Amino acid sequence: MNPLQEEMMHRFCRYVRIPSQSKPNGGTQVPSTESQWDMARTLMKECEDMGLIDLSLSDKCVLTGRLPAHTEPGCDRKIPAIGFCAHLDTVDVDLSPVVHPQLVEHYDGSDIVLNADKNIVMTVSDHPELRDYVGQDLITTDGTSVLGADNKAAITNVMTALHTLTTHPGLYHGDIYVAFVPDEECGLFGSKNMDFSKFPVDFAYTIDSCALGEIVYETFNAGSATVTIHGVSAHPMSAKGNLVNPTLLACDFINMFDRSETPECTEGKEGYIWCQAVESNQSKAVVSLNIRDHSKEKYEEKKRRIAANVEKLKQMEPRAAITCEMEDTYGNIADAITDDNHKAIDYIFDAFKELQIQPKPIAMRGGTDGSFISTKGILTPNYFTGGLNFHSRYEFLPLPSLEKSYEVTMKLIDLIYKG
């Protein structure tokens, strides 16, 4: 482990030990958990100590700030203002919110015992991706939680870069803005509550992908639909001709959709409609659906199909009161690309080339904070953290990959400064 990896390891472990799980609540309260404030305040103090200015921690736990440009004497070029966005929260997958990171030094290629007491083992047979990291130092969980590299590896990356820039006066750069946001994991509600007047950048980056080399500038268009069915309740002894069973109507509605167009049956750029929850009783049923597609046209068609099926259900049972609410969640980053801002993506490929990193562009079957920020006219592509097995007790972070992610950040800053 070299000195930079050791520095980043200690910083990362310090951040993941601060619990900051978010909890799905539909954005009714942002942040969704009090613990995210602890993470935000920790970062705010560190940013203050490094000399960032215009620091602001909003009532929604969105932390923004600026590292002022530091240019060579006589430099009169217009240097793009760039931003980096990372999320404060870790995902809640019914594991412990408390993270106990562990270091596996010089991984030897065998199964990794995460927790001997609980008999939790990460086996190579179940996780063949481990074979790519033999000989490297890995940070793992103790099997009781996710690791939180999603997204604290990104926070580590950005904060290490800021520390480097503020302690090395020979490194030049333009204005660099940061945004640390809550509740990404439960609906991008942090980025949706950003004050973009405090993030006046030409373009930005998220660092929220996985293995070394991944680049994301295509994400899903995403939305949700909630179908509420009010039936007519009746006692079974007098139900004939009177009872309108909302649970059975919910089943009828769900069966109107193509079973092959679901998350478990699709891949790549194939979209889906996912009936992800049904809550019902004798008088009311609520069906919750997620809508996803990389193609904006196909995404809109899926929304129209849901609306048409709701109308069909109403015709099947006129006595039921049926409503449908649909909401767009985020957009495809690719839809925000123009001739003027494409350079934000080009810079990533240029940085990879100089650092001899093999690019692995992927169309993400999901979204990032950048998926929403890009809809606001700020193109925000995404690149790798180095972590693997996000949202799992088997999540791990190879330190050489984390270091490479940091090197991409530093190289981007340098390339953008030089134009």
Rosetta blueprint (number, residue, H / E / L):
1 M L
2 N L
3 P H
4 L H
5 Q H
6 E H
7 E H
8 M H
9 M H
10 H H
11 R H
12 F H
13 C H
14 R H
15 Y H
16 V H
17 R L
18 I L
19 P L
20 S L
21 Q E
22 S L
23 K L
24 P L
25 N L
26 G L
27 G L
28 T L
29 Q L
30 V L
31 P L
32 S L
33 T L
34 E L
35 S H
36 Q H
37 W H
38 D H
39 M H
40 A H
41 R H
42 T H
43 L H
44 M H
45 K H
46 E H
47 C H
48 E H
49 D H
50 M L
51 G L
52 L L
53 I E
54 D E
55 L E
56 S E
57 L E
58 S L
59 D L
60 K L
61 C L
62 V L
63 L E
64 T E
65 G E
66 R E
67 L E
68 P L
69 A L
70 H E
71 T L
72 E L
73 P L
74 G L
75 C L
76 D L
77 R L
78 K L
79 I L
80 P L
81 A L
82 I E
83 G E
84 F E
85 C E
86 A E
87 H E
88 L L
89 D L
90 T E
91 V L
92 D L
93 V L
94 D L
95 L L
96 S L
97 P L
98 V L
99 V L
100 H L
101 P L
102 Q E
103 L E
104 V E
105 E L
106 H L
107 Y L
108 D L
109 G L
110 S L
111 D L
112 I E
113 V E
114 L E
115 N E
116 A L
117 D L
118 K L
119 N L
120 I E
121 V E
122 M E
123 T L
124 V L
125 S L
126 D L
127 H L
128 P H
129 E H
130 L H
131 R H
132 D H
133 Y H
134 V L
135 G L
136 Q L
137 D L
138 L E
139 I E
140 T E
141 T L
142 D L
143 G L
144 T L
145 S L
146 V L
147 L L
148 G L
149 A H
150 D H
151 N H
152 K H
153 A H
154 A H
155 I H
156 T H
157 N H
158 V H
159 M H
160 T H
161 A H
162 L H
163 H H
164 T H
165 L H
166 T H
167 T H
168 H L
169 P L
170 G L
171 L L
172 Y L
173 H E
174 G L
175 D L
176 I E
177 Y E
178 V E
179 A E
180 F E
181 V E
182 P L
183 D L
184 E L
185 E L
186 C L
187 G L
188 L L
189 F L
190 G L
191 S H
192 K H
193 N H
194 M L
195 D L
196 F H
197 S H
198 K H
199 F L
200 P L
201 V L
202 D L
203 F E
204 A E
205 Y E
206 T E
207 I E
208 D E
209 S E
210 C L
211 A L
212 L L
213 G L
214 E E
215 I E
216 V E
217 Y E
218 E E
219 T L
220 F L
221 N E
222 A E
223 G E
224 S E
225 A E
226 T E
227 V E
228 T E
229 I E
230 H E
231 G L
232 V E
233 S L
234 A L
235 H L
236 P H
237 M H
238 S H
239 A L
240 K L
241 G L
242 N L
243 L L
244 V E
245 N L
246 P H
247 T H
248 L H
249 L H
250 A H
251 C H
252 D H
253 F H
254 I H
255 N L
256 M L
257 F L
258 D L
259 R L
260 S L
261 E L
262 T L
263 P H
264 E H
265 C H
266 T L
267 E L
268 G L
269 K L
270 E L
271 G L
272 Y E
273 I E
274 W E
275 C E
276 Q E
277 A E
278 V E
279 E E
280 S E
281 N L
282 Q L
283 S L
284 K E
285 A E
286 V E
287 V E
288 S E
289 L E
290 N E
291 I E
292 R E
293 D E
294 H L
295 S L
296 K H
297 E H
298 K H
299 Y H
300 E H
301 E H
302 K H
303 K H
304 R H
305 R H
306 I H
307 A H
308 A H
309 N H
310 V H
311 E H
312 K H
313 L H
314 K H
315 Q H
316 M H
317 E L
318 P L
319 R L
320 A L
321 A E
322 I E
323 T E
324 C E
325 E E
326 M E
327 E E
328 D E
329 T E
330 Y E
331 G L
332 N L
333 I H
334 A H
335 D H
336 A H
337 I L
338 T L
339 D L
340 D L
341 N L
342 H L
343 K H
344 A H
345 I H
346 D H
347 Y H
348 I H
349 F H
350 D H
351 A H
352 F H
353 K H
354 E H
355 L H
356 Q L
357 I L
358 Q L
359 P L
360 K E
361 P E
362 I E
363 A E
364 M L
365 R L
366 G L
367 G L
368 T L
369 D H
370 G H
371 S H
372 F H
373 I H
374 S H
375 T H
376 K H
377 G L
378 I L
379 L L
380 T L
381 P L
382 N E
383 Y E
384 F E
385 T L
386 G L
387 G L
388 L E
389 N L
390 F L
391 H L
392 S L
393 R L
394 Y L
395 E L
396 F E
397 L E
398 P E
399 L H
400 P H
401 S H
402 L H
403 E H
404 K H
405 S H
406 Y H
407 E H
408 V H
409 T H
410 M H
411 K H
412 L H
413 I H
414 D H
415 L H
416 I H
417 Y H
418 K H
419 G L
